[in-house]
Amino acid sequence: MDLEQRVRAHFQASIDAKRAAGALAPTIVEAARIMSRCLLGNGKILACGNGGSAADAQHFSSELLNRFETARPVFLVMVRRTPRSTLTSIANDDDFSAVFARQIRALGQPGDVLLVITSSGQSANIIEAVRAAAERRLEVVALSGRDGGQLAGLLRPEDVEVRVVEQRTARIQEVHLLIIHCLCDLIDSAILGTGGDDAGSTS
């Protein structure tokens, strides 16, 4: 396979993954309903992930804090990014798996939503974050992959898992980004009654 064929193969694999993920539409709608209800009730969304999933969490936050495709009031979305001082403090005094959970216990309130993004469902700090959310009575929306991992067994009936059944991390993350854009559009539509069809973000 030459290099151009290799590039085309990546595009085709991404297209195939996204086409298959179209079956997740009802679950994505339910996740957006949970988030919209939270924001309309003056709640907040806490979002977390590791690595590329952390970048996806920040992307989701920026779309809601600023705008997606429609000008609107600011929505409160907090990405659980851990500054180095906080990260090393928690890791030293407790454990790295607690870096998100401790913040959720401090900031989360009943009626808030926790968005976790993980391609494996096995990250210890994501697992602990979901446990902390249950303790604080936050609903959880999980963007996951593969077989859902340990995360899938922790979710409660009121939580929503949007699972991308792919094996390659890159394909899972590509679909996660599309799901994030769907969530932003559905939240705007639910709250503002818009179709999100104007000129869009300048980013």
N, C-alpha and C positions, 0 to 999 in steps of 0.2 A: 504494500500500500504506500503510494507516494504521499507527500505532505499535504497536498491539496485534497486528496481523497480522505486523508485522516481528518482534516478540518470538516469536510462534508459529513463524515461519519458522526462527528460530535454533534453537528447541527441536527442530523436525522435522529440520533438517539434522544436528544433533548425534545424534539418535536413528538417523538413516540411517547416519551414519559409524560409530557403535558397532555397529550391526547388521552392517554389512559387515566390520568388524574381528573379528567372531566367528570368521571363518575363520583367524585367527591363533592360535587356542587351542593347537594342537600346539607352535608355536614358543614361546609363553608358558610352557607346561609345561616345555620343554627349558631355557629361561632360568632358571626357578625351580629346576630340578634342579642346574644349575651353581652357583647361589647357595647352595642348601642344602648341597651337598657342601663348598663352601668354608667355610661357617660350622661345620659338623660337624667339619671338620678344623682348627678353631681359626684359620682364616684371617679376613680382613677384606674388606669391600666398600668400595671407593672410588667415589664418585659425583660427577659433574660435569655442568654444563650452563651455558648463558648465558641471562640474562633470565628469562623464564617457565620455561624448562627448568631453570635454577638453582633456582628455587623448587620445582619438581617433585622435584629431587634432594634438597633439604632435607626435603621432605614424606616421601619414601621413608625417609630416614635417621631422622626422628623416629618413624615408625611402628615401625621395628625396634629403635631404641635404647630406646624406651619400651614401647609395645604397640600392636598393631593391634586385634584383637578378642578376644585371649586373653592373660591374664596369663602371663608367662614370663620366663626369664632374659634379660638384655640381650645383644643381638647387636652386634658391633663393625662399625659403618658410619661411614665418614668422608666428609663432604661437602667437596669441595675448593673451599671458599669462600676467596677471596683477600683478606686484609686490605689496606687501602689502602697501608700501608708496603711489604708484600710485592709487591703488584701494581705499584706505581710502581718499585720496585727492579728487578724482573725486566724490566719494560717498558723501563726506562732502560738496563740493562746488557745485555739480550738482545733480547727482542721480546715483544709481547703474546701472540703465538701460543704462547709457552713457559710461560704462567702455570700451566697444569695439568700439563704434561709434567714440569717440574722437580720438582714435588711428588710426582708418581708415581714418578719415578726415586729420590727420597729415601725414600719410605715403602713403595712396593710391593714385595712379596715373592712368589716362586713359590707358587702355590696361592691367592693373593688373586684377587679379581674386580674389574674396572673396569666400572662402569655409566656409560655416556654417554647423555645425553638431548639430542637435537637434532631440530628439525622439518625442517631443510634437508639435513643431512649435509655441509654445506659450510664450517662454522666452522673457521677455521685452528687455533684452540686445541684444539678437539675432535679434529681430525685428528692433531695432534702428541701429544695425550694417548694416542690409540690406538697410535701408533707407539712411544711410551714404554712402554706396557703390553706390547707385543710384545717389546721389549728386555728387560723385567724378568720375562717369562714369566707375565704375568697373563692369565687368560681375560677376554674382553670380552663384555658384554651391551650391545647398542646399541638404544635406542628411537629410531627414526628416522621420517622422513616423505617424502612425495612419491616421488621415484625412488631415494632413498637417498643421492644425491649422491656426492661423492668418498669419503665414509666407506665406502660399500658395497664399493668396490674394494680397501680396505685390510684387511678382515676375513679372518681365517684360518679354516680348516675347523672348528677347535675353538671359535670364537666364535659368538655367536648374534645375529642382527639381527631385531628385531621392528619391521617397517616398516608404518606406517599410510599407505596409498596414498590420501591426500587432498591437495588443493592449498592449502586455506586453513589458515593457521597455527593459528587458533583451534580448528578441528575436530581437527587433529592433537594439539594439547595436551590437549583434552578426552578424547580416546581414550587418550593417554599416562597421564593420571591414573587412568583405569579400569584400565589394564594394571598400573600400580604397585600398586593395591589387589589385583589378582589375584595378583601376585607375592608380596605380603605374606601373603595368605591361604594360598597354596601352600607358602610357606616354613614358616609355622606348622604347617600340616598335615603336612608331611614330617618336621619335627623333633619336633613334640609329639604327632603322631597325633590332632590335634583337627580338628573341622569349623569352628572359628571362629564358633560360633553363640551365644556368650553375650552379655552386655549391651553389650560393645564399649567403645571408647575414650570418655573423657569430653571429648575435644577437639571 
